[in-house]
Amino acid sequence: MSKFSSLPLTRRRGRLAKALFYVFIIPVFAQAGILVLEGRSMSLRRADWSSAGILPPAQEYEPARVVVFSGRTGGIKGVVARHSWIVYKRSGDATWTRYDVVGWGDPIRRNWRPPDGRWFGDAPIVVADRSGAAADALIPRIEAAIRSYPYGDEGDYWMWPGPNSNTFVASILRAIPEIGATLPPNAIGRDFRPSPYAGATDSGTGVELSAWGLIGVKIGWVEGIELNFLSLVVGLDLRHPGLKLPAFGRLGFDAFSPPAAGAAGR
């Protein structure tokens, strides 16, 4: 019998509550302090929404390309959450096409911000980047997933636990699992589903149990090991070794960072 199991029930509950506090809540307070010290913009109007210079002009880039971006959001929710969107162009297109979901008016927006624009002043990270013939083959399926997104009407958006912007992009990634990508662990809403779920992870490389995106567990090659508690995620990245923490997202030696302008994924 373990030392923990031999403790009285009340003491076991107390230790479990303390462990949950340390693992899930302390990182949130730490990240809040960091953002305050950085002086991040909390204002929609004063924030910088300009291009971060990650993508080249579309007319100067001939191949097809699909890129998934994610940027830390603003306000109080920026402590724990990110906003994600998808950008693509077919071979020879002279413009990029951007789709994301917002929480006011008609949720699905097309080309309402620069394709690689900052989000509340935060330069976005690149979650997935594919180019060439592989990207050309993905685009019709991406467009089909956008058309079939079930939460595209005014009033459908819910910041927590979803459906929100990350729910939208996660639904697209599920439609193209061979892209081999998952949204950052602090992209709250990515795990939302309208009912309890048991089955394959978004990438198809593992298994997932989830209750409306509020509580769940994942084990997969792309997703790693994740434990979800009230949409806050802790876990391990197995493919690119790293730690996943609430509010911070993924921490590792090769943490996500924007590529040089004009760079393309495989």
C-alpha positions as protocol buffer text, in pm:
chain_id: "A"
residue {
  index: 1
  type: MET
  ca { x: 0 y: 0 z: 0 }
}
residue {
  index: 2
  type: SER
  ca { x: 137 y: 344 z: -92 }
}
residue {
  index: 3
  type: LYS
  ca { x: 193 y: 613 z: 167 }
}
residue {
  index: 4
  type: PHE
  ca { x: -62 y: 836 z: -6 }
}
residue {
  index: 5
  type: SER
  ca { x: -338 y: 573 z: -10 }
}
residue {
  index: 6
  type: SER
  ca { x: -288 y: 507 z: 362 }
}
residue {
  index: 7
  type: LEU
  ca { x: -374 y: 868 z: 452 }
}
residue {
  index: 8
  type: PRO
  ca { x: -724 y: 961 z: 575 }
}
residue {
  index: 9
  type: LEU
  ca { x: -963 y: 1062 z: 295 }
}
residue {
  index: 10
  type: THR
  ca { x: -972 y: 1429 z: 398 }
}
residue {
  index: 11
  type: ARG
  ca { x: -592 y: 1453 z: 390 }
}
residue {
  index: 12
  type: ARG
  ca { x: -578 y: 1281 z: 52 }
}
residue {
  index: 13
  type: ARG
  ca { x: -829 y: 1530 z: -86 }
}
residue {
  index: 14
  type: GLY
  ca { x: -628 y: 1816 z: 60 }
}
residue {
  index: 15
  type: ARG
  ca { x: -306 y: 1696 z: -99 }
}
residue {
  index: 16
  type: LEU
  ca { x: -477 y: 1641 z: -433 }
}
residue {
  index: 17
  type: ALA
  ca { x: -626 y: 1992 z: -424 }
}
residue {
  index: 18
  type: LYS
  ca { x: -284 y: 2135 z: -339 }
}
residue {
  index: 19
  type: ALA
  ca { x: -122 y: 1944 z: -627 }
}
residue {
  index: 20
  type: LEU
  ca { x: -387 y: 2070 z: -872 }
}
residue {
  index: 21
  type: PHE
  ca { x: -328 y: 2425 z: -747 }
}
residue {
  index: 22
  type: TYR
  ca { x: 47 y: 2405 z: -797 }
}
residue {
  index: 23
  type: VAL
  ca { x: 28 y: 2243 z: -1139 }
}
residue {
  index: 24
  type: PHE
  ca { x: -265 y: 2431 z: -1294 }
}
residue {
  index: 25
  type: ILE
  ca { x: -296 y: 2765 z: -1112 }
}
residue {
  index: 26
  type: ILE
  ca { x: 56 y: 2878 z: -1017 }
}
residue {
  index: 27
  type: PRO
  ca { x: 164 y: 2898 z: -1387 }
}
residue {
  index: 28
  type: VAL
  ca { x: -137 y: 3122 z: -1458 }
}
residue {
  index: 29
  type: PHE
  ca { x: -34 y: 3370 z: -1188 }
}
residue {
  index: 30
  type: ALA
  ca { x: 326 y: 3358 z: -1306 }
}
residue {
  index: 31
  type: GLN
  ca { x: 229 y: 3432 z: -1666 }
}
residue {
  index: 32
  type: ALA
  ca { x: 1 y: 3716 z: -1553 }
}
residue {
  index: 33
  type: GLY
  ca { x: 295 y: 3876 z: -1374 }
}
residue {
  index: 34
  type: ILE
  ca { x: 518 y: 3843 z: -1680 }
}
residue {
  index: 35
  type: LEU
  ca { x: 261 y: 4006 z: -1908 }
}
residue {
  index: 36
  type: VAL
  ca { x: 214 y: 4296 z: -1665 }
}
residue {
  index: 37
  type: LEU
  ca { x: 590 y: 4354 z: -1656 }
}
residue {
  index: 38
  type: GLU
  ca { x: 602 y: 4343 z: -2037 }
}
residue {
  index: 39
  type: GLY
  ca { x: 334 y: 4613 z: -2054 }
}
residue {
  index: 40
  type: ARG
  ca { x: 128 y: 4425 z: -2313 }
}
residue {
  index: 41
  type: SER
  ca { x: -154 y: 4615 z: -2478 }
}
residue {
  index: 42
  type: MET
  ca { x: -498 y: 4538 z: -2341 }
}
residue {
  index: 43
  type: SER
  ca { x: -676 y: 4773 z: -2583 }
}
residue {
  index: 44
  type: LEU
  ca { x: -833 y: 4657 z: -2908 }
}
residue {
  index: 45
  type: ARG
  ca { x: -789 y: 5003 z: -3061 }
}
residue {
  index: 46
  type: ARG
  ca { x: -432 y: 5073 z: -2946 }
}
residue {
  index: 47
  type: ALA
  ca { x: -288 y: 4730 z: -3028 }
}
residue {
  index: 48
  type: ASP
  ca { x: -61 y: 4676 z: -3328 }
}
residue {
  index: 49
  type: TRP
  ca { x: -234 y: 4460 z: -3594 }
}
residue {
  index: 50
  type: SER
  ca { x: 21 y: 4510 z: -3872 }
}
residue {
  index: 51
  type: SER
  ca { x: 202 y: 4236 z: -4064 }
}
residue {
  index: 52
  type: ALA
  ca { x: 475 y: 4062 z: -3866 }
}
residue {
  index: 53
  type: GLY
  ca { x: 674 y: 4010 z: -4188 }
}
residue {
  index: 54
  type: ILE
  ca { x: 656 y: 3632 z: -4175 }
}
residue {
  index: 55
  type: LEU
  ca { x: 503 y: 3573 z: -4520 }
}
residue {
  index: 56
  type: PRO
  ca { x: 636 y: 3711 z: -4848 }
}
residue {
  index: 57
  type: PRO
  ca { x: 400 y: 3897 z: -5084 }
}
residue {
  index: 58
  type: ALA
  ca { x: 184 y: 3632 z: -5249 }
}
residue {
  index: 59
  type: GLN
  ca { x: 269 y: 3751 z: -5600 }
}
residue {
  index: 60
  type: GLU
  ca { x: 637 y: 3691 z: -5522 }
}
residue {
  index: 61
  type: TYR
  ca { x: 580 y: 3337 z: -5401 }
}
residue {
  index: 62
  type: GLU
  ca { x: 469 y: 3098 z: -5675 }
}
residue {
  index: 63
  type: PRO
  ca { x: 399 y: 2763 z: -5499 }
}
residue {
  index: 64
  type: ALA
  ca { x: 85 y: 2680 z: -5306 }
}
residue {
  index: 65
  type: ARG
  ca { x: 118 y: 2719 z: -4932 }
}
residue {
  index: 66
  type: VAL
  ca { x: -87 y: 2652 z: -4617 }
}
residue {
  index: 67
  type: VAL
  ca { x: 10 y: 2815 z: -4287 }
}
residue {
  index: 68
  type: VAL
  ca { x: -160 y: 2794 z: -3946 }
}
residue {
  index: 69
  type: PHE
  ca { x: -85 y: 3085 z: -3712 }
}
residue {
  index: 70
  type: SER
  ca { x: -152 y: 3145 z: -3343 }
}
residue {
  index: 71
  type: GLY
  ca { x: -103 y: 3465 z: -3143 }
}
residue {
  index: 72
  type: ARG
  ca { x: -154 y: 3549 z: -2778 }
}
residue {
  index: 73
  type: THR
  ca { x: -482 y: 3730 z: -2735 }
}
residue {
  index: 74
  type: GLY
  ca { x: -538 y: 4053 z: -2540 }
}
residue {
  index: 75
  type: GLY
  ca { x: -710 y: 4155 z: -2220 }
}
residue {
  index: 76
  type: ILE
  ca { x: -734 y: 3931 z: -1917 }
}
residue {
  index: 77
  type: LYS
  ca { x: -791 y: 3625 z: -2134 }
}
residue {
  index: 78
  type: GLY
  ca { x: -448 y: 3683 z: -2289 }
}
residue {
  index: 79
  type: VAL
  ca { x: -297 y: 3541 z: -1971 }
}
residue {
  index: 80
  type: VAL
  ca { x: -419 y: 3191 z: -2055 }
}
residue {
  index: 81
  type: ALA
  ca { x: -533 y: 3191 z: -2418 }
}
residue {
  index: 82
  type: ARG
  ca { x: -429 y: 3228 z: -2781 }
}
residue {
  index: 83
  type: HIS
  ca { x: -617 y: 3309 z: -3103 }
}
residue {
  index: 84
  type: SER
  ca { x: -554 y: 3091 z: -3410 }
}
residue {
  index: 85
  type: TRP
  ca { x: -621 y: 3128 z: -3782 }
}
residue {
  index: 86
  type: ILE
  ca { x: -536 y: 2968 z: -4117 }
}
residue {
  index: 87
  type: VAL
  ca { x: -384 y: 3124 z: -4430 }
}
residue {
  index: 88
  type: TYR
  ca { x: -340 y: 2969 z: -4773 }
}
residue {
  index: 89
  type: LYS
  ca { x: -281 y: 3035 z: -5141 }
}
residue {
  index: 90
  type: ARG
  ca { x: -301 y: 2810 z: -5443 }
}
residue {
  index: 91
  type: SER
  ca { x: -11 y: 2785 z: -5684 }
}
residue {
  index: 92
  type: GLY
  ca { x: 8 y: 3108 z: -5883 }
}
residue {
  index: 93
  type: ASP
  ca { x: -241 y: 3304 z: -5669 }
}
residue {
  index: 94
  type: ALA
  ca { x: -156 y: 3671 z: -5634 }
}
residue {
  index: 95
  type: THR
  ca { x: -311 y: 3706 z: -5287 }
}
residue {
  index: 96
  type: TRP
  ca { x: -319 y: 3518 z: -4958 }
}
residue {
  index: 97
  type: THR
  ca { x: -652 y: 3403 z: -4815 }
}
residue {
  index: 98
  type: ARG
  ca { x: -699 y: 3422 z: -4439 }
}
residue {
  index: 99
  type: TYR
  ca { x: -982 y: 3272 z: -4236 }
}
residue {
  index: 100
  type: ASP
  ca { x: -1047 y: 3304 z: -3865 }
}
residue {
  index: 101
  type: VAL
  ca { x: -1336 y: 3327 z: -3621 }
}
residue {
  index: 102
  type: VAL
  ca { x: -1413 y: 3616 z: -3385 }
}
residue {
  index: 103
  type: GLY
  ca { x: -1664 y: 3672 z: -3108 }
}
residue {
  index: 104
  type: TRP
  ca { x: -1881 y: 3947 z: -3253 }
}
residue {
  index: 105
  type: GLY
  ca { x: -2107 y: 3972 z: -3557 }
}
residue {
  index: 106
  type: ASP
  ca { x: -2072 y: 3694 z: -3812 }
}
residue {
  index: 107
  type: PRO
  ca { x: -1802 y: 3473 z: -3655 }
}
residue {
  index: 108
  type: ILE
  ca { x: -1620 y: 3355 z: -3968 }
}
residue {
  index: 109
  type: ARG
  ca { x: -1404 y: 3633 z: -4114 }
}
residue {
  index: 110
  type: ARG
  ca { x: -1221 y: 3628 z: -4445 }
}
residue {
  index: 111
  type: ASN
  ca { x: -921 y: 3855 z: -4506 }
}
residue {
  index: 112
  type: TRP
  ca { x: -1015 y: 4102 z: -4233 }
}
residue {
  index: 113
  type: ARG
  ca { x: -655 y: 4129 z: -4107 }
}
residue {
  index: 114
  type: PRO
  ca { x: -313 y: 4091 z: -4273 }
}
residue {
  index: 115
  type: PRO
  ca { x: -244 y: 3720 z: -4331 }
}
residue {
  index: 116
  type: ASP
  ca { x: 52 y: 3722 z: -4090 }
}
residue {
  index: 117
  type: GLY
  ca { x: -72 y: 4012 z: -3877 }
}
residue {
  index: 118
  type: ARG
  ca { x: 17 y: 4062 z: -3514 }
}
residue {
  index: 119
  type: TRP
  ca { x: -255 y: 3975 z: -3266 }
}
residue {
  index: 120
  type: PHE
  ca { x: -287 y: 4239 z: -2995 }
}
residue {
  index: 121
  type: GLY
  ca { x: 71 y: 4333 z: -3083 }
}
residue {
  index: 122
  type: ASP
  ca { x: 200 y: 3977 z: -3046 }
}
residue {
  index: 123
  type: ALA
  ca { x: 391 y: 3834 z: -3342 }
}
residue {
  index: 124
  type: PRO
  ca { x: 218 y: 3503 z: -3417 }
}
residue {
  index: 125
  type: ILE
  ca { x: 384 y: 3165 z: -3401 }
}
residue {
  index: 126
  type: VAL
  ca { x: 367 y: 2922 z: -3693 }
}
residue {
  index: 127
  type: VAL
  ca { x: 187 y: 2602 z: -3593 }
}
residue {
  index: 128
  type: ALA
  ca { x: 194 y: 2434 z: -3936 }
}
residue {
  index: 129
  type: ASP
  ca { x: 349 y: 2527 z: -4271 }
}
residue {
  index: 130
  type: ARG
  ca { x: 319 y: 2321 z: -4589 }
}
residue {
  index: 131
  type: SER
  ca { x: 397 y: 2425 z: -4945 }
}
residue {
  index: 132
  type: GLY
  ca { x: 401 y: 2295 z: -5301 }
}
residue {
  index: 133
  type: ALA
  ca { x: 188 y: 2013 z: -5438 }
}
residue {
  index: 134
  type: ALA
  ca { x: 104 y: 1887 z: -5088 }
}
residue {
  index: 135
  type: ALA
  ca { x: -47 y: 2226 z: -5000 }
}
residue {
  index: 136
  type: ASP
  ca { x: -241 y: 2243 z: -5327 }
}
residue {
  index: 137
  type: ALA
  ca { x: -398 y: 1907 z: -5244 }
}
residue {
  index: 138
  type: LEU
  ca { x: -498 y: 2021 z: -4894 }
}
residue {
  index: 139
  type: ILE
  ca { x: -672 y: 2346 z: -4991 }
}
residue {
  index: 140
  type: PRO
  ca { x: -1000 y: 2199 z: -5130 }
}
residue {
  index: 141
  type: ARG
  ca { x: -1042 y: 1999 z: -4809 }
}
residue {
  index: 142
  type: ILE
  ca { x: -967 y: 2307 z: -4600 }
}
residue {
  index: 143
  type: GLU
  ca { x: -1233 y: 2502 z: -4786 }
}
residue {
  index: 144
  type: ALA
  ca { x: -1481 y: 2218 z: -4742 }
}
residue {
  index: 145
  type: ALA
  ca { x: -1411 y: 2215 z: -4366 }
}
residue {
  index: 146
  type: ILE
  ca { x: -1468 y: 2592 z: -4350 }
}
residue {
  index: 147
  type: ARG
  ca { x: -1801 y: 2561 z: -4533 }
}
residue {
  index: 148
  type: SER
  ca { x: -1917 y: 2280 z: -4304 }
}
residue {
  index: 149
  type: TYR
  ca { x: -1810 y: 2445 z: -3976 }
}
residue {
  index: 150
  type: PRO
  ca { x: -2122 y: 2412 z: -3758 }
}
residue {
  index: 151
  type: TYR
  ca { x: -2076 y: 2728 z: -3547 }
}
residue {
  index: 152
  type: GLY
  ca { x: -2071 y: 2996 z: -3816 }
}
residue {
  index: 153
  type: ASP
  ca { x: -2381 y: 3192 z: -3718 }
}
residue {
  index: 154
  type: GLU
  ca { x: -2401 y: 3505 z: -3504 }
}
residue {
  index: 155
  type: GLY
  ca { x: -2428 y: 3406 z: -3140 }
}
residue {
  index: 156
  type: ASP
  ca { x: -2255 y: 3069 z: -3185 }
}
residue {
  index: 157
  type: TYR
  ca { x: -1923 y: 3191 z: -3041 }
}
residue {
  index: 158
  type: TRP
  ca { x: -1837 y: 3114 z: -2678 }
}
residue {
  index: 159
  type: MET
  ca { x: -1502 y: 3225 z: -2539 }
}
residue {
  index: 160
  type: TRP
  ca { x: -1486 y: 2932 z: -2292 }
}
residue {
  index: 161
  type: PRO
  ca { x: -1483 y: 2638 z: -2333 }
}
residue {
  index: 162
  type: GLY
  ca { x: -1580 y: 2699 z: -2697 }
}
residue {
  index: 163
  type: PRO
  ca { x: -1671 y: 2703 z: -2977 }
}
residue {
  index: 164
  type: ASN
  ca { x: -1430 y: 2986 z: -3052 }
}
residue {
  index: 165
  type: SER
  ca { x: -1144 y: 3070 z: -3290 }
}
residue {
  index: 166
  type: ASN
  ca { x: -939 y: 2771 z: -3181 }
}
residue {
  index: 167
  type: THR
  ca { x: -1235 y: 2536 z: -3218 }
}
residue {
  index: 168
  type: PHE
  ca { x: -1261 y: 2656 z: -3577 }
}
residue {
  index: 169
  type: VAL
  ca { x: -896 y: 2592 z: -3664 }
}
residue {
  index: 170
  type: ALA
  ca { x: -893 y: 2260 z: -3476 }
}
residue {
  index: 171
  type: SER
  ca { x: -1188 y: 2144 z: -3687 }
}
residue {
  index: 172
  type: ILE
  ca { x: -984 y: 2221 z: -4001 }
}
residue {
  index: 173
  type: LEU
  ca { x: -680 y: 2034 z: -3868 }
}
residue {
  index: 174
  type: ARG
  ca { x: -904 y: 1733 z: -3804 }
}
residue {
  index: 175
  type: ALA
  ca { x: -1005 y: 1744 z: -4170 }
}
residue {
  index: 176
  type: ILE
  ca { x: -639 y: 1729 z: -4279 }
}
residue {
  index: 177
  type: PRO
  ca { x: -473 y: 1501 z: -4019 }
}
residue {
  index: 178
  type: GLU
  ca { x: -178 y: 1426 z: -4247 }
}
residue {
  index: 179
  type: ILE
  ca { x: -53 y: 1780 z: -4188 }
}
residue {
  index: 180
  type: GLY
  ca { x: 64 y: 1640 z: -3853 }
}
residue {
  index: 181
  type: ALA
  ca { x: -7 y: 1944 z: -3639 }
}
residue {
  index: 182
  type: THR
  ca { x: -189 y: 2034 z: -3320 }
}
residue {
  index: 183
  type: LEU
  ca { x: -269 y: 2377 z: -3179 }
}
residue {
  index: 184
  type: PRO
  ca { x: -68 y: 2500 z: -2879 }
}
residue {
  index: 185
  type: PRO
  ca { x: -189 y: 2370 z: -2543 }
}
residue {
  index: 186
  type: ASN
  ca { x: -298 y: 2721 z: -2440 }
}
residue {
  index: 187
  type: ALA
  ca { x: -522 y: 2757 z: -2748 }
}
residue {
  index: 188
  type: ILE
  ca { x: -830 y: 2725 z: -2528 }
}
residue {
  index: 189
  type: GLY
  ca { x: -1126 y: 2594 z: -2725 }
}
residue {
  index: 190
  type: ARG
  ca { x: -927 y: 2361 z: -2949 }
}
residue {
  index: 191
  type: ASP
  ca { x: -1061 y: 2058 z: -2755 }
}
residue {
  index: 192
  type: PHE
  ca { x: -1425 y: 2169 z: -2746 }
}
residue {
  index: 193
  type: ARG
  ca { x: -1678 y: 1919 z: -2876 }
}
residue {
  index: 194
  type: PRO
  ca { x: -2057 y: 1937 z: -2835 }
}
residue {
  index: 195
  type: SER
  ca { x: -2064 y: 1605 z: -2647 }
}
residue {
  index: 196
  type: PRO
  ca { x: -1824 y: 1373 z: -2463 }
}
residue {
  index: 197
  type: TYR
  ca { x: -1568 y: 1223 z: -2700 }
}
residue {
  index: 198
  type: ALA
  ca { x: -1359 y: 906 z: -2703 }
}
residue {
  index: 199
  type: GLY
  ca { x: -1152 y: 827 z: -3009 }
}
residue {
  index: 200
  type: ALA
  ca { x: -854 y: 928 z: -3217 }
}
residue {
  index: 201
  type: THR
  ca { x: -671 y: 1254 z: -3155 }
}
residue {
  index: 202
  type: ASP
  ca { x: -691 y: 1530 z: -3417 }
}
residue {
  index: 203
  type: SER
  ca { x: -376 y: 1406 z: -3590 }
}
residue {
  index: 204
  type: GLY
  ca { x: -488 y: 1044 z: -3583 }
}
residue {
  index: 205
  type: THR
  ca { x: -163 y: 947 z: -3407 }
}
residue {
  index: 206
  type: GLY
  ca { x: -312 y: 873 z: -3065 }
}
residue {
  index: 207
  type: VAL
  ca { x: -621 y: 844 z: -2847 }
}
residue {
  index: 208
  type: GLU
  ca { x: -824 y: 1104 z: -2661 }
}
residue {
  index: 209
  type: LEU
  ca { x: -1093 y: 1112 z: -2393 }
}
residue {
  index: 210
  type: SER
  ca { x: -1270 y: 1444 z: -2343 }
}
residue {
  index: 211
  type: ALA
  ca { x: -1581 y: 1587 z: -2180 }
}
residue {
  index: 212
  type: TRP
  ca { x: -1680 y: 1899 z: -2381 }
}
residue {
  index: 213
  type: GLY
  ca { x: -1317 y: 2015 z: -2382 }
}
residue {
  index: 214
  type: LEU
  ca { x: -1338 y: 2084 z: -2008 }
}
residue {
  index: 215
  type: ILE
  ca { x: -1171 y: 1771 z: -1874 }
}
residue {
  index: 216
  type: GLY
  ca { x: -975 y: 1519 z: -2075 }
}
residue {
  index: 217
  type: VAL
  ca { x: -661 y: 1327 z: -2152 }
}
residue {
  index: 218
  type: LYS
  ca { x: -464 y: 1271 z: -2474 }
}
residue {
  index: 219
  type: ILE
  ca { x: -178 y: 1039 z: -2563 }
}
residue {
  index: 220
  type: GLY
  ca { x: -37 y: 1060 z: -2915 }
}
residue {
  index: 221
  type: TRP
  ca { x: 280 y: 1110 z: -3115 }
}
residue {
  index: 222
  type: VAL
  ca { x: 183 y: 1457 z: -3240 }
}
residue {
  index: 223
  type: GLU
  ca { x: -17 y: 1564 z: -2933 }
}
residue {
  index: 224
  type: GLY
  ca { x: 217 y: 1411 z: -2676 }
}
residue {
  index: 225
  type: ILE
  ca { x: 73 y: 1346 z: -2330 }
}
residue {
  index: 226
  type: GLU
  ca { x: -183 y: 1600 z: -2212 }
}
residue {
  index: 227
  type: LEU
  ca { x: -409 y: 1633 z: -1910 }
}
residue {
  index: 228
  type: ASN
  ca { x: -687 y: 1890 z: -1946 }
}
residue {
  index: 229
  type: PHE
  ca { x: -855 y: 2041 z: -1638 }
}
residue {
  index: 230
  type: LEU
  ca { x: -1112 y: 2315 z: -1708 }
}
residue {
  index: 231
  type: SER
  ca { x: -938 y: 2378 z: -2043 }
}
residue {
  index: 232
  type: LEU
  ca { x: -599 y: 2432 z: -1877 }
}
residue {
  index: 233
  type: VAL
  ca { x: -345 y: 2180 z: -2006 }
}
residue {
  index: 234
  type: VAL
  ca { x: -34 y: 2023 z: -1856 }
}
residue {
  index: 235
  type: GLY
  ca { x: 169 y: 1758 z: -2031 }
}
residue {
  index: 236
  type: LEU
  ca { x: 475 y: 1652 z: -2224 }
}
residue {
  index: 237
  type: ASP
  ca { x: 568 y: 1693 z: -2591 }
}
residue {
  index: 238
  type: LEU
  ca { x: 712 y: 1362 z: -2704 }
}
residue {
  index: 239
  type: ARG
  ca { x: 796 y: 1441 z: -3066 }
}
residue {
  index: 240
  type: HIS
  ca { x: 990 y: 1759 z: -2986 }
}
residue {
  index: 241
  type: PRO
  ca { x: 1073 y: 1714 z: -2617 }
}
residue {
  index: 242
  type: GLY
  ca { x: 918 y: 1988 z: -2409 }
}
residue {
  index: 243
  type: LEU
  ca { x: 690 y: 2068 z: -2118 }
}
residue {
  index: 244
  type: LYS
  ca { x: 332 y: 2192 z: -2154 }
}
residue {
  index: 245
  type: LEU
  ca { x: 201 y: 2430 z: -1888 }
}
residue {
  index: 246
  type: PRO
  ca { x: -118 y: 2634 z: -1844 }
}
residue {
  index: 247
  type: ALA
  ca { x: -82 y: 2994 z: -1968 }
}
residue {
  index: 248
  type: PHE
  ca { x: 273 y: 2931 z: -2096 }
}
residue {
  index: 249
  type: GLY
  ca { x: 185 y: 2670 z: -2357 }
}
residue {
  index: 250
  type: ARG
  ca { x: 480 y: 2463 z: -2472 }
}
residue {
  index: 251
  type: LEU
  ca { x: 824 y: 2516 z: -2321 }
}
residue {
  index: 252
  type: GLY
  ca { x: 1119 y: 2346 z: -2489 }
}
residue {
  index: 253
  type: PHE
  ca { x: 1458 y: 2399 z: -2650 }
}
residue {
  index: 254
  type: ASP
  ca { x: 1291 y: 2437 z: -2991 }
}
residue {
  index: 255
  type: ALA
  ca { x: 988 y: 2636 z: -2875 }
}
residue {
  index: 256
  type: PHE
  ca { x: 765 y: 2768 z: -3152 }
}
residue {
  index: 257
  type: SER
  ca { x: 898 y: 3083 z: -3316 }
}
residue {
  index: 258
  type: PRO
  ca { x: 814 y: 3271 z: -3636 }
}
residue {
  index: 259
  type: PRO
  ca { x: 1032 y: 3165 z: -3932 }
}
residue {
  index: 260
  type: ALA
  ca { x: 1230 y: 3411 z: -4139 }
}
residue {
  index: 261
  type: ALA
  ca { x: 1023 y: 3599 z: -4392 }
}
residue {
  index: 262
  type: GLY
  ca { x: 982 y: 3394 z: -4706 }
}
residue {
  index: 263
  type: ALA
  ca { x: 1064 y: 3060 z: -4543 }
}
residue {
  index: 264
  type: ALA
  ca { x: 836 y: 2769 z: -4622 }
}
residue {
  index: 265
  type: GLY
  ca { x: 767 y: 2435 z: -4466 }
}
residue {
  index: 266
  type: ARG
  ca { x: 797 y: 2109 z: -4641 }
}
